[in-house]
Amino acid sequence: MNIGNKEKFIKIYANLPLGVRQEIILVLDDNRPITWDVAYNEINADTDLSHSILAKLATLEII
């Protein structure tokens, strides 16, 4: 996992208002919607899904 992207995500997430954290930020290739909260939980747990989430967020230039 790219630690730089993980750190960028955590910094952005920490500054989000609580209501925004429930909003969908991306849709995975299998059409699953991912909210900021879901992304945070996956990235914090360092799951396989977190690698896909971080890569897609970087591609979309969200992080």
PDBQT receptor file of N, H, CA, C and O in Angstrom, charges set to zero:
ATOM      1  N   MET A   1       0.848  -1.183   0.000  1.00  0.00    +0.000 N 
ATOM      2  CA  MET A   1       0.000   0.000   0.000  1.00  0.00    +0.000 C 
ATOM      3  C   MET A   1       0.886   1.236   0.000  1.00  0.00    +0.000 C 
ATOM      4  O   MET A   1       1.939   1.265   0.637  1.00  0.00    +0.000 OA
ATOM      5  N   ASN A   2       0.450   2.234  -0.711  1.00  0.00    +0.000 N 
ATOM      6  H   ASN A   2      -0.406   2.210  -1.229  1.00  0.00    +0.000 HD
ATOM      7  CA  ASN A   2       1.183   3.483  -0.762  1.00  0.00    +0.000 C 
ATOM      8  C   ASN A   2       0.893   4.270   0.515  1.00  0.00    +0.000 C 
ATOM      9  O   ASN A   2      -0.212   4.781   0.695  1.00  0.00    +0.000 OA
ATOM     10  N   ILE A   3       1.886   4.366   1.399  1.00  0.00    +0.000 N 
ATOM     11  H   ILE A   3       2.784   3.951   1.253  1.00  0.00    +0.000 HD
ATOM     12  CA  ILE A   3       1.700   5.046   2.681  1.00  0.00    +0.000 C 
ATOM     13  C   ILE A   3       1.357   6.515   2.471  1.00  0.00    +0.000 C 
ATOM     14  O   ILE A   3       0.583   7.085   3.241  1.00  0.00    +0.000 OA
ATOM     15  N   GLY A   4       1.918   7.130   1.446  1.00  0.00    +0.000 N 
ATOM     16  H   GLY A   4       2.546   6.667   0.820  1.00  0.00    +0.000 HD
ATOM     17  CA  GLY A   4       1.608   8.526   1.159  1.00  0.00    +0.000 C 
ATOM     18  C   GLY A   4       0.125   8.741   0.923  1.00  0.00    +0.000 C 
ATOM     19  O   GLY A   4      -0.452   9.695   1.444  1.00  0.00    +0.000 OA
ATOM     20  N   ASN A   5      -0.499   7.866   0.144  1.00  0.00    +0.000 N 
ATOM     21  H   ASN A   5      -0.030   7.091  -0.279  1.00  0.00    +0.000 HD
ATOM     22  CA  ASN A   5      -1.934   7.979  -0.113  1.00  0.00    +0.000 C 
ATOM     23  C   ASN A   5      -2.745   7.727   1.146  1.00  0.00    +0.000 C 
ATOM     24  O   ASN A   5      -3.760   8.385   1.373  1.00  0.00    +0.000 OA
ATOM     25  N   LYS A   6      -2.306   6.783   1.965  1.00  0.00    +0.000 N 
ATOM     26  H   LYS A   6      -1.481   6.249   1.780  1.00  0.00    +0.000 HD
ATOM     27  CA  LYS A   6      -3.018   6.500   3.214  1.00  0.00    +0.000 C 
ATOM     28  C   LYS A   6      -2.977   7.725   4.123  1.00  0.00    +0.000 C 
ATOM     29  O   LYS A   6      -3.994   8.106   4.703  1.00  0.00    +0.000 OA
ATOM     30  N   GLU A   7      -1.815   8.332   4.245  1.00  0.00    +0.000 N 
ATOM     31  H   GLU A   7      -0.990   8.022   3.774  1.00  0.00    +0.000 HD
ATOM     32  CA  GLU A   7      -1.685   9.519   5.090  1.00  0.00    +0.000 C 
ATOM     33  C   GLU A   7      -2.522  10.678   4.556  1.00  0.00    +0.000 C 
ATOM     34  O   GLU A   7      -3.145  11.402   5.332  1.00  0.00    +0.000 OA
ATOM     35  N   LYS A   8      -2.539  10.859   3.231  1.00  0.00    +0.000 N 
ATOM     36  H   LYS A   8      -2.033  10.270   2.601  1.00  0.00    +0.000 HD
ATOM     37  CA  LYS A   8      -3.360  11.911   2.628  1.00  0.00    +0.000 C 
ATOM     38  C   LYS A   8      -4.833  11.678   2.943  1.00  0.00    +0.000 C 
ATOM     39  O   LYS A   8      -5.553  12.609   3.304  1.00  0.00    +0.000 OA
ATOM     40  N   PHE A   9      -5.276  10.426   2.805  1.00  0.00    +0.000 N 
ATOM     41  H   PHE A   9      -4.691   9.669   2.512  1.00  0.00    +0.000 HD
ATOM     42  CA  PHE A   9      -6.675  10.105   3.072  1.00  0.00    +0.000 C 
ATOM     43  C   PHE A   9      -7.035  10.416   4.526  1.00  0.00    +0.000 C 
ATOM     44  O   PHE A   9      -8.052  11.057   4.790  1.00  0.00    +0.000 OA
ATOM     45  N   ILE A  10      -6.209   9.969   5.461  1.00  0.00    +0.000 N 
ATOM     46  H   ILE A  10      -5.383   9.448   5.247  1.00  0.00    +0.000 HD
ATOM     47  CA  ILE A  10      -6.489  10.182   6.890  1.00  0.00    +0.000 C 
ATOM     48  C   ILE A  10      -6.564  11.673   7.200  1.00  0.00    +0.000 C 
ATOM     49  O   ILE A  10      -7.425  12.104   7.967  1.00  0.00    +0.000 OA
ATOM     50  N   LYS A  11      -5.674  12.460   6.612  1.00  0.00    +0.000 N 
ATOM     51  H   LYS A  11      -4.975  12.110   5.989  1.00  0.00    +0.000 HD
ATOM     52  CA  LYS A  11      -5.673  13.907   6.847  1.00  0.00    +0.000 C 
ATOM     53  C   LYS A  11      -6.962  14.541   6.325  1.00  0.00    +0.000 C 
ATOM     54  O   LYS A  11      -7.568  15.369   7.004  1.00  0.00    +0.000 OA
ATOM     55  N   ILE A  12      -7.375  14.153   5.123  1.00  0.00    +0.000 N 
ATOM     56  H   ILE A  12      -6.882  13.480   4.572  1.00  0.00    +0.000 HD
ATOM     57  CA  ILE A  12      -8.616  14.688   4.549  1.00  0.00    +0.000 C 
ATOM     58  C   ILE A  12      -9.814  14.244   5.379  1.00  0.00    +0.000 C 
ATOM     59  O   ILE A  12     -10.689  15.051   5.692  1.00  0.00    +0.000 OA
ATOM     60  N   TYR A  13      -9.855  12.966   5.734  1.00  0.00    +0.000 N 
ATOM     61  H   TYR A  13      -9.144  12.310   5.480  1.00  0.00    +0.000 HD
ATOM     62  CA  TYR A  13     -10.975  12.405   6.499  1.00  0.00    +0.000 C 
ATOM     63  C   TYR A  13     -11.128  13.115   7.845  1.00  0.00    +0.000 C 
ATOM     64  O   TYR A  13     -12.243  13.419   8.269  1.00  0.00    +0.000 OA
ATOM     65  N   ALA A  14     -10.015  13.374   8.506  1.00  0.00    +0.000 N 
ATOM     66  H   ALA A  14      -9.109  13.126   8.162  1.00  0.00    +0.000 HD
ATOM     67  CA  ALA A  14     -10.054  14.008   9.825  1.00  0.00    +0.000 C 
ATOM     68  C   ALA A  14     -10.656  15.410   9.770  1.00  0.00    +0.000 C 
ATOM     69  O   ALA A  14     -11.210  15.881  10.763  1.00  0.00    +0.000 OA
ATOM     70  N   ASN A  15     -10.557  16.071   8.644  1.00  0.00    +0.000 N 
ATOM     71  H   ASN A  15     -10.106  15.689   7.837  1.00  0.00    +0.000 HD
ATOM     72  CA  ASN A  15     -11.063  17.435   8.513  1.00  0.00    +0.000 C 
ATOM     73  C   ASN A  15     -12.473  17.518   7.921  1.00  0.00    +0.000 C 
ATOM     74  O   ASN A  15     -13.000  18.614   7.728  1.00  0.00    +0.000 OA
ATOM     75  N   LEU A  16     -13.078  16.379   7.638  1.00  0.00    +0.000 N 
ATOM     76  H   LEU A  16     -12.651  15.489   7.795  1.00  0.00    +0.000 HD
ATOM     77  CA  LEU A  16     -14.433  16.376   7.076  1.00  0.00    +0.000 C 
ATOM     78  C   LEU A  16     -15.484  16.580   8.167  1.00  0.00    +0.000 C 
ATOM     79  O   LEU A  16     -15.342  16.045   9.267  1.00  0.00    +0.000 OA
ATOM     80  N   PRO A  17     -16.530  17.345   7.876  1.00  0.00    +0.000 N 
ATOM     81  CA  PRO A  17     -17.658  17.419   8.808  1.00  0.00    +0.000 C 
ATOM     82  C   PRO A  17     -18.307  16.034   8.929  1.00  0.00    +0.000 C 
ATOM     83  O   PRO A  17     -18.277  15.245   7.984  1.00  0.00    +0.000 OA
ATOM     84  N   LEU A  18     -18.882  15.750  10.079  1.00  0.00    +0.000 N 
ATOM     85  H   LEU A  18     -18.906  16.391  10.846  1.00  0.00    +0.000 HD
ATOM     86  CA  LEU A  18     -19.456  14.428  10.324  1.00  0.00    +0.000 C 
ATOM     87  C   LEU A  18     -20.505  14.045   9.292  1.00  0.00    +0.000 C 
ATOM     88  O   LEU A  18     -20.551  12.887   8.876  1.00  0.00    +0.000 OA
ATOM     89  N   GLY A  19     -21.337  14.963   8.871  1.00  0.00    +0.000 N 
ATOM     90  H   GLY A  19     -21.300  15.904   9.209  1.00  0.00    +0.000 HD
ATOM     91  CA  GLY A  19     -22.381  14.659   7.899  1.00  0.00    +0.000 C 
ATOM     92  C   GLY A  19     -21.839  14.254   6.541  1.00  0.00    +0.000 C 
ATOM     93  O   GLY A  19     -22.452  13.444   5.845  1.00  0.00    +0.000 OA
ATOM     94  N   VAL A  20     -20.711  14.801   6.159  1.00  0.00    +0.000 N 
ATOM     95  H   VAL A  20     -20.213  15.460   6.723  1.00  0.00    +0.000 HD
ATOM     96  CA  VAL A  20     -20.115  14.506   4.851  1.00  0.00    +0.000 C 
ATOM     97  C   VAL A  20     -19.543  13.093   4.822  1.00  0.00    +0.000 C 
ATOM     98  O   VAL A  20     -19.461  12.481   3.757  1.00  0.00    +0.000 OA
ATOM     99  N   ARG A  21     -19.155  12.583   5.959  1.00  0.00    +0.000 N 
ATOM    100  H   ARG A  21     -19.222  13.080   6.823  1.00  0.00    +0.000 HD
ATOM    101  CA  ARG A  21     -18.532  11.255   6.021  1.00  0.00    +0.000 C 
ATOM    102  C   ARG A  21     -19.473  10.137   5.587  1.00  0.00    +0.000 C 
ATOM    103  O   ARG A  21     -19.020   9.030   5.294  1.00  0.00    +0.000 OA
ATOM    104  N   GLN A  22     -20.757  10.406   5.541  1.00  0.00    +0.000 N 
ATOM    105  H   GLN A  22     -21.125  11.305   5.778  1.00  0.00    +0.000 HD
ATOM    106  CA  GLN A  22     -21.744   9.408   5.124  1.00  0.00    +0.000 C 
ATOM    107  C   GLN A  22     -21.991   9.435   3.614  1.00  0.00    +0.000 C 
ATOM    108  O   GLN A  22     -22.721   8.596   3.086  1.00  0.00    +0.000 OA
ATOM    109  N   GLU A  23     -21.380  10.403   2.921  1.00  0.00    +0.000 N 
ATOM    110  H   GLU A  23     -20.787  11.084   3.350  1.00  0.00    +0.000 HD
ATOM    111  CA  GLU A  23     -21.603  10.558   1.480  1.00  0.00    +0.000 C 
ATOM    112  C   GLU A  23     -20.743   9.589   0.673  1.00  0.00    +0.000 C 
ATOM    113  O   GLU A  23     -19.629   9.248   1.071  1.00  0.00    +0.000 OA
ATOM    114  N   ILE A  24     -21.269   9.159  -0.451  1.00  0.00    +0.000 N 
ATOM    115  H   ILE A  24     -22.174   9.436  -0.775  1.00  0.00    +0.000 HD
ATOM    116  CA  ILE A  24     -20.544   8.259  -1.353  1.00  0.00    +0.000 C 
ATOM    117  C   ILE A  24     -19.445   9.047  -2.055  1.00  0.00    +0.000 C 
ATOM    118  O   ILE A  24     -19.686  10.128  -2.593  1.00  0.00    +0.000 OA
ATOM    119  N   ILE A  25     -18.221   8.487  -2.041  1.00  0.00    +0.000 N 
ATOM    120  H   ILE A  25     -18.025   7.609  -1.603  1.00  0.00    +0.000 HD
ATOM    121  CA  ILE A  25     -17.106   9.161  -2.698  1.00  0.00    +0.000 C 
ATOM    122  C   ILE A  25     -16.644   8.440  -3.954  1.00  0.00    +0.000 C 
ATOM    123  O   ILE A  25     -16.001   9.040  -4.814  1.00  0.00    +0.000 OA
ATOM    124  N   LEU A  26     -16.967   7.162  -4.064  1.00  0.00    +0.000 N 
ATOM    125  H   LEU A  26     -17.490   6.674  -3.365  1.00  0.00    +0.000 HD
ATOM    126  CA  LEU A  26     -16.614   6.429  -5.274  1.00  0.00    +0.000 C 
ATOM    127  C   LEU A  26     -17.435   5.164  -5.368  1.00  0.00    +0.000 C 
ATOM    128  O   LEU A  26     -18.017   4.701  -4.387  1.00  0.00    +0.000 OA
ATOM    129  N   VAL A  27     -17.471   4.615  -6.568  1.00  0.00    +0.000 N 
ATOM    130  H   VAL A  27     -16.999   4.991  -7.365  1.00  0.00    +0.000 HD
ATOM    131  CA  VAL A  27     -18.144   3.343  -6.814  1.00  0.00    +0.000 C 
ATOM    132  C   VAL A  27     -17.100   2.399  -7.380  1.00  0.00    +0.000 C 
ATOM    133  O   VAL A  27     -16.432   2.711  -8.365  1.00  0.00    +0.000 OA
ATOM    134  N   LEU A  28     -16.966   1.243  -6.750  1.00  0.00    +0.000 N 
ATOM    135  H   LEU A  28     -17.508   0.989  -5.950  1.00  0.00    +0.000 HD
ATOM    136  CA  LEU A  28     -15.975   0.269  -7.191  1.00  0.00    +0.000 C 
ATOM    137  C   LEU A  28     -16.401  -0.375  -8.501  1.00  0.00    +0.000 C 
ATOM    138  O   LEU A  28     -17.538  -0.212  -8.942  1.00  0.00    +0.000 OA
ATOM    139  N   ASP A  29     -15.486  -1.104  -9.115  1.00  0.00    +0.000 N 
ATOM    140  H   ASP A  29     -14.562  -1.237  -8.756  1.00  0.00    +0.000 HD
ATOM    141  CA  ASP A  29     -15.756  -1.741 -10.404  1.00  0.00    +0.000 C 
ATOM    142  C   ASP A  29     -16.943  -2.699 -10.355  1.00  0.00    +0.000 C 
ATOM    143  O   ASP A  29     -17.608  -2.919 -11.367  1.00  0.00    +0.000 OA
ATOM    144  N   ASP A  30     -17.210  -3.271  -9.175  1.00  0.00    +0.000 N 
ATOM    145  H   ASP A  30     -16.670  -3.093  -8.352  1.00  0.00    +0.000 HD
ATOM    146  CA  ASP A  30     -18.344  -4.194  -9.042  1.00  0.00    +0.000 C 
ATOM    147  C   ASP A  30     -19.621  -3.464  -8.606  1.00  0.00    +0.000 C 
ATOM    148  O   ASP A  30     -20.566  -4.085  -8.118  1.00  0.00    +0.000 OA
ATOM    149  N   ASN A  31     -19.634  -2.137  -8.790  1.00  0.00    +0.000 N 
ATOM    150  H   ASN A  31     -18.867  -1.633  -9.186  1.00  0.00    +0.000 HD
ATOM    151  CA  ASN A  31     -20.789  -1.273  -8.513  1.00  0.00    +0.000 C 
ATOM    152  C   ASN A  31     -21.127  -1.119  -7.036  1.00  0.00    +0.000 C 
ATOM    153  O   ASN A  31     -22.249  -0.738  -6.701  1.00  0.00    +0.000 OA
ATOM    154  N   ARG A  32     -20.178  -1.406  -6.145  1.00  0.00    +0.000 N 
ATOM    155  H   ARG A  32     -19.267  -1.715  -6.417  1.00  0.00    +0.000 HD
ATOM    156  CA  ARG A  32     -20.412  -1.172  -4.719  1.00  0.00    +0.000 C 
ATOM    157  C   ARG A  32     -20.064   0.275  -4.387  1.00  0.00    +0.000 C 
ATOM    158  O   ARG A  32     -18.955   0.724  -4.678  1.00  0.00    +0.000 OA
ATOM    159  N   PRO A  33     -21.003   1.017  -3.777  1.00  0.00    +0.000 N 
ATOM    160  CA  PRO A  33     -20.703   2.393  -3.378  1.00  0.00    +0.000 C 
ATOM    161  C   PRO A  33     -19.847   2.409  -2.110  1.00  0.00    +0.000 C 
ATOM    162  O   PRO A  33     -20.034   1.590  -1.211  1.00  0.00    +0.000 OA
ATOM    163  N   ILE A  34     -18.914   3.349  -2.054  1.00  0.00    +0.000 N 
ATOM    164  H   ILE A  34     -18.762   4.015  -2.785  1.00  0.00    +0.000 HD
ATOM    165  CA  ILE A  34     -18.025   3.486  -0.903  1.00  0.00    +0.000 C 
ATOM    166  C   ILE A  34     -18.176   4.897  -0.345  1.00  0.00    +0.000 C 
ATOM    167  O   ILE A  34     -17.983   5.880  -1.061  1.00  0.00    +0.000 OA
ATOM    168  N   THR A  35     -18.523   4.990   0.939  1.00  0.00    +0.000 N 
ATOM    169  H   THR A  35     -18.681   4.191   1.520  1.00  0.00    +0.000 HD
ATOM    170  CA  THR A  35     -18.616   6.283   1.611  1.00  0.00    +0.000 C 
ATOM    171  C   THR A  35     -17.272   6.591   2.265  1.00  0.00    +0.000 C 
ATOM    172  O   THR A  35     -16.390   5.735   2.338  1.00  0.00    +0.000 OA
ATOM    173  N   TRP A  36     -17.135   7.816   2.734  1.00  0.00    +0.000 N 
ATOM    174  H   TRP A  36     -17.851   8.511   2.675  1.00  0.00    +0.000 HD
ATOM    175  CA  TRP A  36     -15.913   8.175   3.461  1.00  0.00    +0.000 C 
ATOM    176  C   TRP A  36     -15.727   7.252   4.666  1.00  0.00    +0.000 C 
ATOM    177  O   TRP A  36     -14.612   6.802   4.932  1.00  0.00    +0.000 OA
ATOM    178  N   ASP A  37     -16.819   6.964   5.402  1.00  0.00    +0.000 N 
ATOM    179  H   ASP A  37     -17.724   7.330   5.186  1.00  0.00    +0.000 HD
ATOM    180  CA  ASP A  37     -16.723   6.104   6.588  1.00  0.00    +0.000 C 
ATOM    181  C   ASP A  37     -16.279   4.689   6.232  1.00  0.00    +0.000 C 
ATOM    182  O   ASP A  37     -15.423   4.120   6.910  1.00  0.00    +0.000 OA
ATOM    183  N   VAL A  38     -16.852   4.118   5.179  1.00  0.00    +0.000 N 
ATOM    184  H   VAL A  38     -17.548   4.579   4.629  1.00  0.00    +0.000 HD
ATOM    185  CA  VAL A  38     -16.469   2.766   4.757  1.00  0.00    +0.000 C 
ATOM    186  C   VAL A  38     -15.007   2.758   4.335  1.00  0.00    +0.000 C 
ATOM    187  O   VAL A  38     -14.252   1.856   4.700  1.00  0.00    +0.000 OA
ATOM    188  N   ALA A  39     -14.613   3.765   3.564  1.00  0.00    +0.000 N 
ATOM    189  H   ALA A  39     -15.226   4.497   3.267  1.00  0.00    +0.000 HD
ATOM    190  CA  ALA A  39     -13.219   3.852   3.126  1.00  0.00    +0.000 C 
ATOM    191  C   ALA A  39     -12.285   3.942   4.330  1.00  0.00    +0.000 C 
ATOM    192  O   ALA A  39     -11.251   3.275   4.368  1.00  0.00    +0.000 OA
ATOM    193  N   TYR A  40     -12.648   4.765   5.312  1.00  0.00    +0.000 N 
ATOM    194  H   TYR A  40     -13.488   5.307   5.281  1.00  0.00    +0.000 HD
ATOM    195  CA  TYR A  40     -11.810   4.908   6.508  1.00  0.00    +0.000 C 
ATOM    196  C   TYR A  40     -11.667   3.576   7.236  1.00  0.00    +0.000 C 
ATOM    197  O   TYR A  40     -10.560   3.192   7.616  1.00  0.00    +0.000 OA
ATOM    198  N   ASN A  41     -12.767   2.878   7.432  1.00  0.00    +0.000 N 
ATOM    199  H   ASN A  41     -13.666   3.190   7.124  1.00  0.00    +0.000 HD
ATOM    200  CA  ASN A  41     -12.717   1.594   8.139  1.00  0.00    +0.000 C 
ATOM    201  C   ASN A  41     -11.850   0.583   7.401  1.00  0.00    +0.000 C 
ATOM    202  O   ASN A  41     -11.056  -0.123   8.022  1.00  0.00    +0.000 OA
ATOM    203  N   GLU A  42     -11.994   0.508   6.094  1.00  0.00    +0.000 N 
ATOM    204  H   GLU A  42     -12.639   1.081   5.589  1.00  0.00    +0.000 HD
ATOM    205  CA  GLU A  42     -11.198  -0.435   5.295  1.00  0.00    +0.000 C 
ATOM    206  C   GLU A  42      -9.718  -0.052   5.314  1.00  0.00    +0.000 C 
ATOM    207  O   GLU A  42      -8.855  -0.912   5.491  1.00  0.00    +0.000 OA
ATOM    208  N   ILE A  43      -9.425   1.228   5.133  1.00  0.00    +0.000 N 
ATOM    209  H   ILE A  43     -10.126   1.927   4.989  1.00  0.00    +0.000 HD
ATOM    210  CA  ILE A  43      -8.034   1.693   5.098  1.00  0.00    +0.000 C 
ATOM    211  C   ILE A  43      -7.388   1.542   6.463  1.00  0.00    +0.000 C 
ATOM    212  O   ILE A  43      -6.228   1.140   6.555  1.00  0.00    +0.000 OA
ATOM    213  N   ASN A  44      -8.113   1.854   7.515  1.00  0.00    +0.000 N 
ATOM    214  H   ASN A  44      -9.055   2.180   7.441  1.00  0.00    +0.000 HD
ATOM    215  CA  ASN A  44      -7.577   1.727   8.872  1.00  0.00    +0.000 C 
ATOM    216  C   ASN A  44      -7.271   0.271   9.212  1.00  0.00    +0.000 C 
ATOM    217  O   ASN A  44      -6.311  -0.008   9.929  1.00  0.00    +0.000 OA
ATOM    218  N   ALA A  45      -8.082  -0.663   8.702  1.00  0.00    +0.000 N 
ATOM    219  H   ALA A  45      -8.862  -0.436   8.119  1.00  0.00    +0.000 HD
ATOM    220  CA  ALA A  45      -7.871  -2.092   8.954  1.00  0.00    +0.000 C 
ATOM    221  C   ALA A  45      -6.872  -2.700   7.977  1.00  0.00    +0.000 C 
ATOM    222  O   ALA A  45      -6.502  -3.865   8.120  1.00  0.00    +0.000 OA
ATOM    223  N   ASP A  46      -6.430  -1.925   6.984  1.00  0.00    +0.000 N 
ATOM    224  H   ASP A  46      -6.730  -0.979   6.867  1.00  0.00    +0.000 HD
ATOM    225  CA  ASP A  46      -5.449  -2.366   5.981  1.00  0.00    +0.000 C 
ATOM    226  C   ASP A  46      -5.909  -3.639   5.267  1.00  0.00    +0.000 C 
ATOM    227  O   ASP A  46      -5.150  -4.598   5.128  1.00  0.00    +0.000 OA
ATOM    228  N   THR A  47      -7.157  -3.630   4.823  1.00  0.00    +0.000 N 
ATOM    229  H   THR A  47      -7.775  -2.852   4.936  1.00  0.00    +0.000 HD
ATOM    230  CA  THR A  47      -7.721  -4.784   4.115  1.00  0.00    +0.000 C 
ATOM    231  C   THR A  47      -7.302  -4.767   2.647  1.00  0.00    +0.000 C 
ATOM    232  O   THR A  47      -6.750  -3.782   2.156  1.00  0.00    +0.000 OA
ATOM    233  N   ASP A  48      -7.573  -5.871   1.959  1.00  0.00    +0.000 N 
ATOM    234  H   ASP A  48      -8.021  -6.671   2.358  1.00  0.00    +0.000 HD
ATOM    235  CA  ASP A  48      -7.291  -5.925   0.524  1.00  0.00    +0.000 C 
ATOM    236  C   ASP A  48      -8.106  -4.869  -0.222  1.00  0.00    +0.000 C 
ATOM    237  O   ASP A  48      -7.625  -4.258  -1.176  1.00  0.00    +0.000 OA
ATOM    238  N   LEU A  49      -9.333  -4.664   0.221  1.00  0.00    +0.000 N 
ATOM    239  H   LEU A  49      -9.724  -5.160   0.996  1.00  0.00    +0.000 HD
ATOM    240  CA  LEU A  49     -10.197  -3.671  -0.403  1.00  0.00    +0.000 C 
ATOM    241  C   LEU A  49      -9.615  -2.263  -0.272  1.00  0.00    +0.000 C 
ATOM    242  O   LEU A  49      -9.818  -1.420  -1.146  1.00  0.00    +0.000 OA
ATOM    243  N   SER A  50      -8.895  -2.013   0.813  1.00  0.00    +0.000 N 
ATOM    244  H   SER A  50      -8.730  -2.697   1.523  1.00  0.00    +0.000 HD
ATOM    245  CA  SER A  50      -8.321  -0.679   1.023  1.00  0.00    +0.000 C 
ATOM    246  C   SER A  50      -7.337  -0.306  -0.079  1.00  0.00    +0.000 C 
ATOM    247  O   SER A  50      -7.219   0.869  -0.429  1.00  0.00    +0.000 OA
ATOM    248  N   HIS A  51      -6.640  -1.278  -0.623  1.00  0.00    +0.000 N 
ATOM    249  H   HIS A  51      -6.736  -2.231  -0.339  1.00  0.00    +0.000 HD
ATOM    250  CA  HIS A  51      -5.692  -1.003  -1.708  1.00  0.00    +0.000 C 
ATOM    251  C   HIS A  51      -6.436  -0.494  -2.942  1.00  0.00    +0.000 C 
ATOM    252  O   HIS A  51      -5.994   0.448  -3.599  1.00  0.00    +0.000 OA
ATOM    253  N   SER A  52      -7.561  -1.123  -3.247  1.00  0.00    +0.000 N 
ATOM    254  H   SER A  52      -7.919  -1.888  -2.713  1.00  0.00    +0.000 HD
ATOM    255  CA  SER A  52      -8.376  -0.695  -4.389  1.00  0.00    +0.000 C 
ATOM    256  C   SER A  52      -8.963   0.690  -4.156  1.00  0.00    +0.000 C 
ATOM    257  O   SER A  52      -8.995   1.524  -5.060  1.00  0.00    +0.000 OA
ATOM    258  N   ILE A  53      -9.425   0.923  -2.941  1.00  0.00    +0.000 N 
ATOM    259  H   ILE A  53      -9.400   0.245  -2.206  1.00  0.00    +0.000 HD
ATOM    260  CA  ILE A  53     -10.024   2.216  -2.606  1.00  0.00    +0.000 C 
ATOM    261  C   ILE A  53      -8.993   3.328  -2.750  1.00  0.00    +0.000 C 
ATOM    262  O   ILE A  53      -9.268   4.350  -3.377  1.00  0.00    +0.000 OA
ATOM    263  N   LEU A  54      -7.813   3.137  -2.175  1.00  0.00    +0.000 N 
ATOM    264  H   LEU A  54      -7.590   2.306  -1.665  1.00  0.00    +0.000 HD
ATOM    265  CA  LEU A  54      -6.779   4.169  -2.255  1.00  0.00    +0.000 C 
ATOM    266  C   LEU A  54      -6.339   4.418  -3.694  1.00  0.00    +0.000 C 
ATOM    267  O   LEU A  54      -6.121   5.562  -4.093  1.00  0.00    +0.000 OA
ATOM    268  N   ALA A  55      -6.210   3.356  -4.463  1.00  0.00    +0.000 N 
ATOM    269  H   ALA A  55      -6.387   2.427  -4.139  1.00  0.00    +0.000 HD
ATOM    270  CA  ALA A  55      -5.802   3.513  -5.861  1.00  0.00    +0.000 C 
ATOM    271  C   ALA A  55      -6.835   4.313  -6.642  1.00  0.00    +0.000 C 
ATOM    272  O   ALA A  55      -6.485   5.197  -7.424  1.00  0.00    +0.000 OA
ATOM    273  N   LYS A  56      -8.106   4.002  -6.429  1.00  0.00    +0.000 N 
ATOM    274  H   LYS A  56      -8.391   3.284  -5.794  1.00  0.00    +0.000 HD
ATOM    275  CA  LYS A  56      -9.161   4.702  -7.167  1.00  0.00    +0.000 C 
ATOM    276  C   LYS A  56      -9.265   6.156  -6.707  1.00  0.00    +0.000 C 
ATOM    277  O   LYS A  56      -9.468   7.047  -7.533  1.00  0.00    +0.000 OA
ATOM    278  N   LEU A  57      -9.130   6.409  -5.401  1.00  0.00    +0.000 N 
ATOM    279  H   LEU A  57      -8.966   5.685  -4.731  1.00  0.00    +0.000 HD
ATOM    280  CA  LEU A  57      -9.169   7.784  -4.903  1.00  0.00    +0.000 C 
ATOM    281  C   LEU A  57      -8.018   8.604  -5.476  1.00  0.00    +0.000 C 
ATOM    282  O   LEU A  57      -8.187   9.782  -5.791  1.00  0.00    +0.000 OA
ATOM    283  N   ALA A  58      -6.856   7.985  -5.609  1.00  0.00    +0.000 N 
ATOM    284  H   ALA A  58      -6.719   7.029  -5.352  1.00  0.00    +0.000 HD
ATOM    285  CA  ALA A  58      -5.702   8.676  -6.195  1.00  0.00    +0.000 C 
ATOM    286  C   ALA A  58      -5.937   8.948  -7.679  1.00  0.00    +0.000 C 
ATOM    287  O   ALA A  58      -5.610  10.028  -8.172  1.00  0.00    +0.000 OA
ATOM    288  N   THR A  59      -6.500   7.979  -8.387  1.00  0.00    +0.000 N 
ATOM    289  H   THR A  59      -6.766   7.102  -7.986  1.00  0.00    +0.000 HD
ATOM    290  CA  THR A  59      -6.798   8.155  -9.812  1.00  0.00    +0.000 C 
ATOM    291  C   THR A  59      -7.798   9.286 -10.027  1.00  0.00    +0.000 C 
ATOM    292  O   THR A  59      -7.677  10.063 -10.974  1.00  0.00    +0.000 OA
ATOM    293  N   LEU A  60      -8.782   9.370  -9.145  1.00  0.00    +0.000 N 
ATOM    294  H   LEU A  60      -8.881   8.738  -8.376  1.00  0.00    +0.000 HD
ATOM    295  CA  LEU A  60      -9.796  10.420  -9.237  1.00  0.00    +0.000 C 
ATOM    296  C   LEU A  60      -9.302  11.760  -8.688  1.00  0.00    +0.000 C 
ATOM    297  O   LEU A  60     -10.022  12.758  -8.723  1.00  0.00    +0.000 OA
ATOM    298  N   GLU A  61      -8.072  11.773  -8.182  1.00  0.00    +0.000 N 
ATOM    299  H   GLU A  61      -7.486  10.963  -8.153  1.00  0.00    +0.000 HD
ATOM    300  CA  GLU A  61      -7.436  12.957  -7.597  1.00  0.00    +0.000 C 
ATOM    301  C   GLU A  61      -8.216  13.514  -6.408  1.00  0.00    +0.000 C 
ATOM    302  O   GLU A  61      -8.264  14.725  -6.190  1.00  0.00    +0.000 OA
ATOM    303  N   ILE A  62      -8.825  12.607  -5.644  1.00  0.00    +0.000 N 
ATOM    304  H   ILE A  62      -8.786  11.624  -5.821  1.00  0.00    +0.000 HD
ATOM    305  CA  ILE A  62      -9.493  12.996  -4.404  1.00  0.00    +0.000 C 
ATOM    306  C   ILE A  62      -8.457  13.087  -3.291  1.00  0.00    +0.000 C 
ATOM    307  O   ILE A  62      -8.581  13.890  -2.366  1.00  0.00    +0.000 OA
ATOM    308  N   ILE A  63      -7.429  12.240  -3.403  1.00  0.00    +0.000 N 
ATOM    309  H   ILE A  63      -7.329  11.588  -4.154  1.00  0.00    +0.000 HD
ATOM    310  CA  ILE A  63      -6.310  12.310  -2.453  1.00  0.00    +0.000 C 
ATOM    311  C   ILE A  63      -5.037  12.582  -3.215  1.00  0.00    +0.000 C 
ATOM    312  O   ILE A  63      -3.967  12.681  -2.614  1.00  0.00    +0.000 OA
TER     313      ILE A  63
